[in-house]
Amino acid sequence: MSTGTIVHQCAPVLAGLKAGNLFPVPSDEQKDLLDTIDALNELLADKGVRFAVMKRCRGIVLIYAYRKNQLEAILCDREVQTFLGEYGYSDFEIDACLTRLRERLMDENFPHDVGVFLDYPLADIKAFIVNKGCNCPCSGCWKAYTNVDEAKKKFASFKTCTELYSRYYDAGMDISRLTVAG
């Protein structure tokens, strides 16, 4: 797994615009994957960014990049806790939630609760479930049913961030300098 891949896949997380992102690492990029993750966790720990292996399936490893403080704030929300409780979450500490999410990812390809960890608005997650993924007025990083104008602004900011971070990385800026403390 190259640092360039991480920058491209996780720029909004590195910039502090988004709490989390999942991305696949194909088999041809998995050499020393765990060592790379350990090194990244050490390098970016003081900036509040973490990486975790979530699932291994058919030669792909699914990695979760997240901002500890932002994820903690999401998991402290009572409405989020009630929603996650419907999917078997009972302890809302990050490690416990990630363990439960790993279990859910093994049971289902992409369970609805994964949206919480990807920083999707809870109202949109619930609307997605009710509408079975259909009838959304706007889609980008997620299917937006509520606050469509705000979602469009976020999608545009994520795209701009990814383009800028990729350009900066290609120009020689390392991932540590690109990562905002938070």
C-alpha positions as CSV (number, residue, x, y, z in Angstrom):
1,M,0.0,0.0,0.0
2,S,1.6,3.2,-1.1
3,T,1.4,6.5,0.8
4,G,0.1,8.1,-2.5
5,T,-2.9,5.7,-2.4
6,I,-3.7,6.7,1.1
7,V,-3.5,10.4,0.4
8,H,-5.8,10.0,-2.6
9,Q,-8.3,7.7,-0.8
10,C,-8.3,9.6,2.5
11,A,-7.6,13.2,1.8
12,P,-10.8,14.5,3.4
13,V,-10.0,12.5,6.6
14,L,-6.4,13.8,6.6
15,A,-7.7,17.3,6.2
16,G,-10.2,17.0,9.0
17,L,-13.2,17.4,6.8
18,K,-14.5,13.9,7.4
19,A,-14.4,11.5,10.4
20,G,-13.6,8.3,8.5
21,N,-13.1,6.5,5.2
22,L,-12.9,2.9,4.1
23,F,-10.7,1.9,1.2
24,P,-9.6,-1.4,-0.4
25,V,-6.1,-2.5,-0.7
26,P,-5.7,-5.0,-3.6
27,S,-3.5,-8.1,-3.2
28,D,-0.6,-6.6,-5.3
29,E,-0.3,-3.7,-2.8
30,Q,-0.4,-5.7,0.4
31,K,3.3,-6.3,0.9
32,D,4.2,-5.3,4.5
33,L,0.6,-3.9,4.9
34,L,0.5,-4.4,8.7
35,D,4.0,-2.8,9.1
36,T,2.8,0.1,7.0
37,I,-0.3,0.6,9.1
38,D,1.7,0.4,12.3
39,A,4.1,3.0,10.9
40,L,1.3,5.3,9.8
41,N,-0.4,5.0,13.2
42,E,2.8,6.0,14.9
43,L,3.5,8.8,12.5
44,L,0.0,10.4,12.6
45,A,-0.9,9.6,16.2
46,D,-0.3,13.1,17.5
47,K,-2.6,14.4,14.7
48,G,-5.4,12.1,15.8
49,V,-5.6,9.9,12.7
50,R,-5.7,6.1,12.9
51,F,-5.8,3.2,10.4
52,A,-7.3,-0.2,11.1
53,V,-7.8,-3.4,9.1
54,M,-11.5,-4.1,8.9
55,K,-11.9,-7.1,6.6
56,R,-10.0,-9.5,4.4
57,C,-11.9,-11.0,1.6
58,R,-11.0,-12.4,-1.8
59,G,-7.5,-10.9,-1.9
60,I,-8.7,-7.5,-0.8
61,V,-8.0,-5.9,2.6
62,L,-10.5,-3.2,3.7
63,I,-8.8,-0.4,5.7
64,Y,-10.6,2.1,7.8
65,A,-8.9,5.5,8.2
66,Y,-10.5,7.7,10.9
67,R,-10.1,10.7,13.1
68,K,-10.3,9.6,16.7
69,N,-11.8,12.8,18.2
70,Q,-14.4,13.2,15.4
71,L,-15.4,9.5,15.6
72,E,-15.7,9.7,19.4
73,A,-18.0,12.7,19.0
74,I,-20.2,10.8,16.6
75,L,-20.4,7.8,18.9
76,C,-21.4,9.9,21.9
77,D,-24.5,11.2,20.1
78,R,-27.6,9.5,21.7
79,E,-29.5,9.2,18.4
80,V,-26.5,7.5,16.8
81,Q,-26.2,5.2,19.8
82,T,-29.9,4.3,19.5
83,F,-29.4,3.6,15.8
84,L,-26.3,1.5,16.3
85,G,-28.0,-0.4,19.2
86,E,-30.5,-1.8,16.6
87,Y,-27.4,-3.5,15.0
88,G,-26.0,-5.0,18.2
89,Y,-23.7,-2.2,19.4
90,S,-23.8,-1.8,23.2
91,D,-20.4,-0.3,24.1
92,F,-19.8,3.0,22.3
93,E,-16.0,3.2,22.9
94,I,-14.2,3.3,19.6
95,D,-12.4,0.0,19.9
96,A,-15.6,-1.8,20.9
97,C,-17.5,-0.2,18.0
98,L,-14.8,-1.1,15.5
99,T,-14.9,-4.7,16.7
100,R,-18.6,-4.8,16.2
101,L,-18.3,-3.2,12.8
102,R,-15.8,-5.9,11.8
103,E,-18.3,-8.5,12.8
104,R,-21.0,-6.8,10.8
105,L,-18.7,-6.5,7.8
106,M,-18.1,-10.2,7.9
107,D,-21.9,-10.9,8.0
108,E,-22.9,-8.4,5.4
109,N,-21.0,-6.8,2.5
110,F,-21.7,-3.2,3.6
111,P,-24.2,-3.1,6.5
112,H,-26.2,0.1,6.9
113,D,-24.4,1.0,10.1
114,V,-21.1,1.5,8.3
115,G,-22.5,4.9,7.2
116,V,-22.1,6.2,10.8
117,F,-18.4,5.4,10.7
118,L,-18.0,7.1,7.3
119,D,-19.5,10.3,8.7
120,Y,-22.7,10.2,6.7
121,P,-25.6,12.1,8.1
122,L,-27.8,9.8,10.2
123,A,-30.9,11.2,8.6
124,D,-29.6,10.1,5.2
125,I,-28.6,6.7,6.4
126,K,-32.2,6.2,7.8
127,A,-33.7,7.5,4.5
128,F,-31.5,5.2,2.5
129,I,-32.8,2.2,4.5
130,V,-36.5,3.4,4.2
131,N,-36.1,4.0,0.4
132,K,-34.0,0.9,-0.1
133,G,-31.4,3.1,-1.8
134,C,-33.8,4.4,-4.4
135,N,-35.4,7.9,-5.0
136,C,-32.4,9.9,-3.7
137,P,-32.3,13.5,-5.0
138,C,-28.5,13.6,-4.9
139,S,-25.6,11.3,-4.6
140,G,-21.8,11.6,-4.2
141,C,-19.9,10.1,-1.3
142,W,-23.3,8.9,-0.1
143,K,-26.9,9.1,-1.2
144,A,-28.3,12.3,0.2
145,Y,-32.0,12.5,0.9
146,T,-31.9,15.4,3.4
147,N,-30.1,18.7,3.4
148,V,-29.3,18.1,-0.3
149,D,-27.6,21.6,-0.8
150,E,-25.3,21.0,2.2
151,A,-24.5,17.5,0.9
152,K,-23.6,18.9,-2.6
153,K,-21.2,21.4,-0.9
154,K,-19.6,18.6,1.1
155,F,-19.2,16.5,-2.0
156,A,-17.5,19.4,-3.8
157,S,-15.2,20.1,-0.9
158,F,-14.2,16.5,-0.6
159,K,-13.4,16.4,-4.4
160,T,-11.4,19.7,-4.2
161,C,-9.5,18.4,-1.1
162,T,-8.6,15.1,-2.8
163,E,-7.4,16.9,-6.0
164,L,-5.3,19.4,-3.9
165,Y,-3.8,16.8,-1.6
166,S,-3.0,14.5,-4.5
167,R,-1.2,17.5,-6.3
168,Y,0.7,18.4,-3.1
169,Y,1.7,14.8,-2.5
170,D,2.9,14.5,-6.1
171,A,4.9,17.7,-5.7
172,G,6.8,16.1,-2.7
173,M,4.8,17.0,0.4
174,D,4.7,14.0,2.8
175,I,1.6,12.6,4.4
176,S,2.6,14.0,7.9
177,R,2.7,17.6,6.6
178,L,-0.6,17.0,4.7
179,T,-2.4,15.8,7.8
180,V,-4.1,18.4,9.9
181,A,-3.9,18.1,13.7
182,G,-7.2,17.5,15.4
